[in-house]
Amino acid sequence: MTRLLLFSRQEAGTPTPNILPTQRPIAARTRPAYIAQMPDTQIPNRPPLPPEIGRRRTFAIISHPDAGKTTLTEKFLLYGGAIQMAGQVRAKGEARRTRSDFMKMEQDRGISVSASAMSFDFAGKDREFRFNLVDTPGHSDFSEDTYRTLTAVDAAVMVIDGAKGVESQTQKLFEVCRMRDLPILTFCNKMDRESRDTFEIIDEIQENLAIDVTPASWPIGVGREFIGCYDLLHDRLELMDRADRNKVAETIRISGLDDPKLAQHVPEELLDKLREELEMARELLPAMDRDAFLEGSLTPIWFGSAINSFGVQELMTGIAEFGPEPQPQRAEPRQISPDETAVTGFVFKVQANMDPKHRDRVAFVRMASGHFQRGMKLTHVRSKKQMAISNPVLFLAADRELAEEAWAGDIIGIPNHGQLRIGDALTEGEALRFTGIPSFAPELLQGVRAGDPMKAKHLEKALMQFAEEGAAKVFKPAIGSGFIVGVVGQLQFEVLASRIELEYGLPVRFDQSQFQSARWLSGAKDAVEGVVAKNPQHIAHDNDGDPVFLTRLQWDIDRIERDHPAVTLSATKEMMV
């Protein structure tokens, strides 16, 4: 049994001081040094944003694979009125067509392999909100795509499986959110199945993620007995309808836990348990504090079942009410505020062949400031050229529509033929560089060959396109022919081979490589050239033309660091101009 439960049986007047989460502030817990040094981007005394910008909520959904992230995304779209029928990842026929998993491979395997963006409206209590939602891949083999996506959002929704609690990938992704000080909203999914004790789940989140948890709703019953939730923020009873999965839950407004209306809808034994648990929760857990939530030290948790459309609307209302407005973006030489009139934005993702018929490349751009209008000319900072953006698009996953305008906080797509890369800045003339968009050294390296030797040129083109997309690293060795492809996880090779065949009609073979890992070389030009000249068999160039040192053993890295102290071997490369 958890510590919270043990404590709950004590006398109310004698609390144990080291248990209460409210007495263990986030600052006092162990945070890695690099997190403590991060600049605080939340500016409390900023003047209110223009209404059009202020109504935007840009957030990502993160979780371990299979926690129900894509199903939740579908329900968001359903409640936003963007679709008429929500798809499910594991279903048959018409019900299977989820919007966010639009690639053939995603549909076949029932997993997300690429982040997808969706923009839709949501009617709040007093005004309409514009949600920009990004569904990220949960599988660790595609985590790099997820890391980059998190640079473009202002908040994250963490989905947890009620039976499994906090899993390894959830923890990794949470750390990335922590590095960026992103506010986090938690949704505990699959409550209609056998799941763990509510206090146990909350305690695990607090222990493993070192974040305070405040319940926004409380489940009534569990598994087959699960009938709904009590909404603590608005004193409402939410009842789940198991018969119709696309139906919004019935809501009954009540005045506190002593309201006789409760007994009409909740069986007696479940009602007694609810009252007892809520009393404990109010004693033990902190109340909702928006400032603490925006700082990233407190997460509100909702309980529900995405597949049954339950708890989703409450979560969306929570995002609208508490979620942050578009935040300032880190850049060099200065921070970009969303209320600036000049239009700025940065590319955080490139997706090739979203429409296989047209070989197109779409750059996903997060608008950092200003009011963008279709046809505007913006400066591409890396090449210093002007680009007329005549066909910007808004996404609903694979579906797109022309965007006549966009405001700070929006995510738009710019179709292009390879001019835009990850990390590129678009401005109205100012030379800005957005920082913090990472590229990681691959952990697996393999050689690649076209099944037909006559198609080597086609293969090169396909590989370069995927390298620009960030789906894989492509290295051209200084000695010999062919290419070496680097990825984070084995599954990426399969995805890559499948996509090259589907999108380019080109069967490929991956061969074992003699190299184990890759490191980017940086330092003074003559020092780097010295390493390149002495180790030609280890040298390759990435798709940007930067030198890369390919290693067989850790000994190779140690040797270079010992013999060439002026050169740095780096496992990450910041994607930038």
N, C-alpha and C positions, 0 to 999 in steps of 0.2 A: 504493500500500500504506500502511497506517496506521502511525503512530509506534510503536504497541505491537509490531507485527510487525517493524519495523526494529530495534527494540531487542532483540527476542528473539534475534536472531542474534549479539549481542555476547557477549563473555566474561562468564560469570556473576559474576566477581569485580569487574568494572568497570561498575557500573550508572550510567546517566546520571541525575543527581539530579532534573532537572526533569521527568522523564517519569513516574516512579512515582506513581500516584494516591494511594498512602498518604502520600507526602510532600507532597501538595498538599491540606492540610485544607480543608474547606468554608469555614471561617471566613476563610481567607486569600483566597478567591476573591471576585470582585466580586459583591456582592449589593446590590440597590437599597436606598436608605436607608430606605424605608418598611418593608422586610422586616426590616432590622436592628432597628428600633424595636419590632417586635411583641412583646408579652409572652410569656414562655415558659409554656406551659400544662402541660408535662410536670413532674410533681412526683415526683422519684425516691424520696423518703423517706416517701411516703404510706403509712399502714397498709393491709394487704391488704383488698380489697373483699369484701363478703359473697359466698359462693360463687355464688349465683344471678346476681348482677350480674357477677362476675368471669368467668363463662363466656360472656358476650356479646361478639360481635365485630361492630361496625357499620362497614361500608365501602362505598365507591362504586367503580364500574368506569368508568375514563375512557380515551378514546383518540380518535384521528383517525377520521372516518367510514370504515367498511369494514375496520377492522383485525380485526374478529371479536369485538367486545364482546358483542353479543347472543347469539351462538352460545356463547360462554364462559359467559354467565349461565345458559343452558339446561342446560349440562353440570353446573354447580354444583347446580342443582335436581335433576338426575338422580342425582348422587352423594349429595346430601342426602336422597334417598328421597322428595322432594316430588312428582316426576313419574315416570312409567314409561317414557316415550319422549321424547327431546329433540327439539325442533323446530329447523329451520334457516331462516335468513332467505331464502336463495335455493334453494328446493326446490319440489317439486310435491306436491299431494295432502296426505295426512295429515302427512307429514314437515315441511310448511311451517309448521305452527301453533306458532309460538313463543309463550311465555307473556308475555314482557315487552312485545312489540309487539302490544298488544291492540286498538288503534284500527284502524278500517278503512283509513285512509290509510297507516298504518305497514305494514300487511300488503300493500297494493297496491304501495307504492314500495320496500319492502325496506329502509327506514331507520327509526330511532327518532326520534320528534318530541316525546316527553314522557318525563320521568324516571319510572320505575316502581319500586316497593318490593317486596321479597320477604323473608319470614321463614321459616327452616327450620332443622332440627337437623342437626348433623354429628358423627358419632362419631369423636372423637380417640383417641389412644393410651390415655390413662388416664381420660378423662371425656368427657362429651358437651358440645359447644359449641352455642350458639345464634347463627346467622349472620343478621344483618340486612343485606341486600344492596340497593343502589340501582343500577339500570342507568340511565345518563345518556345523553342524545342526544349523538352525536359531532359532528353538523353544526354549523358555527359560527353558523348562523342561530338556533339554539336554545340558544346558550351561556349566556344569562342563567339559564335553568332549571337548567343544570348548576352555575353558580356558586352559586346559592342552595342546591342540594342538598349541595354540599360543606361548607356550614356545619353540616350535621346529621350528619356522619360522623366517625369517629376515624381512619380510614386510607383509602388509595385503592389500587386495583389498576390499574396503567397497562399497557394492552395495546399492543404494538408489532408491526407487520407485519414479518416477517423479511426481506422483499425491499425494503421501502421505508424502514425505520429510523424515526428521529424525524421526524414531519411537523409542519406548522405548528400545527394545532389541538392536537396533543399538547403542544407547547411552551407554548401559551397556558394550557391547563388545568393543566399542571405548575406554572406560575407562581402560579396561584391556590392550589394545594396548598401551595406554598412559603410564601405569605403567611400561611397558617393553620398552618404548621409541621406539616403532616400527614405521617406516615410513609407511604412509598410502596413497594409491592411491584411488580416488573415481570414481565410475562409476554410473552415473545417468541413470537408465534403464527405459524402457517403454515410451520413448518419442514419439512413434507412436500412443499412446493413449492420451486422454485429460490429460494434466499435468499442473503443476503450472508454473508461470512466472519464467524464468531462474534466475533473480536477487533475487527473493524471495527464491528460493531453496538455492542459495549460501549464502544469508544472514542468513537463518535458520541454515545452517551448522556452520557458523562462531559464531552465538550466542549460540547455544546449545552445541557445542563441543569445543568452545574456540580454534579454529584452523584457521589460515589464509587459504584462498582458492584462487588458481590461475586457470583460465580456460585454459585447454589444447586444447579444441575444443568448438565451440559455435553452438547451434542448430539453424536450419533455418526452421521456421514454427513450429507448434505444432499440435498434434493429427492427424487428417486426412490430414492437410496441411503440415505435417512434410516431408520434402524432403531430408534432410541430414544435414551435419555439415560443418562448416568451421574449418579446422585444423590450430590453431594459431601457433603451434610450427614449422610447416613446410610449411606454406602458401599454403595449398591445399584445394580444394573443394571436399568433400566426398558426393557422391549421393547414396541414398538408393534405392535398387531394391526390390519393394514389391512383385514382381511376384515369385522370387525364394529365399526361406529362407536360402538355403545353399550356396548362391552365395556371393562372396566377393564384397563389395561396389566398384563402379566405382570411380576412383580418377582422378581429373584434377588439374595439377600443375598450379598455377597462380602467378602473381607477384603483390601482394597487393590487396587491396579492390577496386582500381580504374581500375583493368584489365577489358577490354571490354568482355573477355571470360565469366565473371561472368553473365552478362546480358543474354547470350545465354542459360544458364542453370537454372537461378533463376528468378521467376516472379518479376516484378518491385516492387510491394508493399512489398514483402518479402525481397527484396534486400535493399530497403530504411531502413526498420526496422533493418536489420542485420548491416548495416553501422552505424546507430545511436547507437545501443546497444553495438557494439564493441568499438566505440569511448568512451562511458561511461565506459565500462569495463576496458579499458586500463588506463583511468584516475583514476578509483576508486580501482582497484584490483591490488595486487602485481604481478610482473613478476615472471616467473619460476626461482627458485633459488634452485639448487640441494642440497646445504649444509643445507639450512633451511628445505628442504624436508627430508633429511636423519636424521636430529635431531628430526623430528616429529612435527615441528611447522608450517609446510605448507603442504597442500595437493593439488595436481593437480586434476582437475575434467574433465572427458570425458563424453560426452552425447551420447546416442545411444539406440538401441533396440536389446537386446540379441536374442530374438526369430526370428528377421529378419536378424540376423548375422551382424547387423550394429553397427559400433563403436568398435567392439571387437578387430579387428586387430590393430587399433590405440592404444587401451589400452595395448595390448600385446607388441607392439613396445615401448610404454612408460615404461613398466616393464623392458624390455631388456635394454633400453637406460639409464633410471634413477634409476632403482631398485638397492638395495644394493647387493653387493657381500656377500658370506657367512661371517657372523660376529663372533667375539669371543664369547664364551659361558661362563656364570658364573658357577664357580665350587669352591669347597673347596679342598685344600688350595690355589689354584691359578686359574686364568682365563685361558681358553684354546683358543689358537689362531688357526685359520683354516690352516695356512701354516706350522704347526708343522709336522714333519715326522711321529711321533708315531700315531697310529690309536686310536682314542677315539670316543665314541658315547654314547647316553643315550636313554632309552626306555621312550616314552611319551604316548604310547597307547598300549593296548593289545586287540586284537579282537579274541573272541572265535568263533569257528564253521564258519569261512568264507567259508569253504567247508563242508557242512553238512554231506557229506558221510564219512569224515575222522576224525570228532571230533577234529580238529586241533586247535591250538592256535598260532596266529601269533603276535609277538612283533614288533611294529613299532619303528624303531631306527633312530634317527637323527644323522648322522655322524658329529662329531664336528671338527675332524682334521685328517690329513693323507690320505693315499691311501690304501683303503681296497681291498684285493683280496680274491676271493672265496677259502675256505679251510684253511684260517688263523686261528691260535689259539689265542683267546682273553681271558683275565681274567675277570670273572664275579666278580666284586668287593665285592658284599654283601656276597657271599658264599666263596670267595677267591679261586674258582675252575677255571680251564681252560676249555674253551668251543671251540671245533673245529666247525667252522661255515661253514658247507659244502653245505647247500642248501639255501643261502640267495636269496630273491626274490625282483624284482622291481615290482611296482604295476601299474596297470591301473584299479583302483577300484577293482573289484572282479577278474579281469584277472591278471595273474602273469606270469612273466618269470624269469628264473634263472639269477641272477646278477653275472656276472664274476668279476666285480670290482665296487667300489663306491668311490667317493671322498668326502671331507668335504663339507657339504651343502646338500648332497643327503639324501633321506629317503628310507631305505631298510626294508624289512620284514624278521624276523628270525623265522621260524617255531620252536616251542618247546612244551614241555609237562608240562608247569607250572613252569619251573625254572626261567623264566624272569618275573619280575613284573614292574609296572609303577614306574619310578624313578631310576631303576637300571642303573649302569654305566658299560660299557665294555671298557677295556683298554688293553694296551700291558704290563701290570704288575703294573702300577702306581696306588696307592690307591687314587682315585678321587671320589668326590661326587658332582653331579650336583645339583644345588639348584634352588628353585623357582617353583617346580612342585606341585601345590596345590591339596589338597583333602578337600572337604567341608562337614560340618555336614549336615545330611539330614534334610529336613523340614517336611517330612511325614513319619510316621512309621506304618507298618502293620505286623501282624503275617502271616505266610505262612504255608499251609498244602498241602500235596499231596492228590489228589483225591482218590488214592489207598493207604491205610495205609502201605501196604507191600513194598511200593516203597520209604520209608523214606530215605534210604541210597542213592538212585539215586538222590533224591531231594537235599540232602546235597552236592553231587558232582556237580550238576548243579549250585547251588547257589554259591559255592566256585569259580567256574569258572567265573561266572558273576561278583563276587566281585573282582577277580584279574583283570578282564577287566576294572573295574571302572564303570560298568553300574549301579551298586547299591551298597549300604553298607549292609553287612550281619552281624548281631550280634547274638551271642550265649549267651542267658541269663545264669547267674550263677546258678539260681534256676529254676527248671522246664525243660521241654523238648521243642523241636521245635526251630525255628529261627525267628528273627525279621528282616524284610527287610526295609531299609531306602532309600528314594529317594528324589529328589529335587521337582519333579512335578508329579501330578496324572497320566499323560499320561505314565510315566515310568513304573508304575505297569502293565498297559495294554500291553506295549511293552514286559516287562519281562515275563508275563504270556503267551503271544503269542509265544515268542522265546523258553521258556521251553517246551511248547507243540510241537512246530515244530521241534526243534533240538533234544529233548530228548524223544519225544512221551509220555510226562508226564503231564496230566491235573493238574493244581494247583488252590487252592482257597486262596484268601487273606482275612484275618479277621481284624476287627478293633482292634487296640492295645490300652492298657491303657496309653502308653507313648506318649508324644508329640514331644520330641526332644532328641538329643544325644550329649554328650560332651566328648572329650578325656581327660583323666586324665594324668597330668604330674607333676613331682616334685621329691623330694627325695624318694628313694624306700620305706623306712619305713613309710613315711607320706602317700604315695599312698596306701600302704597295710592297714594302719589304716582306711582310708575311705572305702576301699573294705570290711574290716571286720565288720564295723559298719552299712553298708548299702547294705547287700547282695541282697535284693530284687530289688535294682536299678542297679546292676552291670551286665555288659555283656562284652564279648570280641569280637573284630572284627576279620577279617580273618587273620590278621598278629599276633593275640594273644595279642594285646594291650588292656588295660582295658578301658572301656567306661562307663560313667555314664548316665543312661537313666532317663529322667526327665518327670514329669507329668505337673509341673507348674514352672514358673520363681522362685517361692518361694524355690523350691528344690535347684536350683543353688545358690541363695542368702544364703541359710542355710549352704551349703558346704563351700562357700567362707568365711562365718563368722566363722564357727567352725574349719575350717582347712586352715588357711592362707598360709601354706607352699605348698598347692596343687593348681595347676592351672587347670581350666576347659576351654578347648579350642574348638572353633567351627571349626577350620581348623587343618589339619594335613599335614605337608609337606611330600610328597611321597619321601622317600629317604632310603638310606642304613642304 
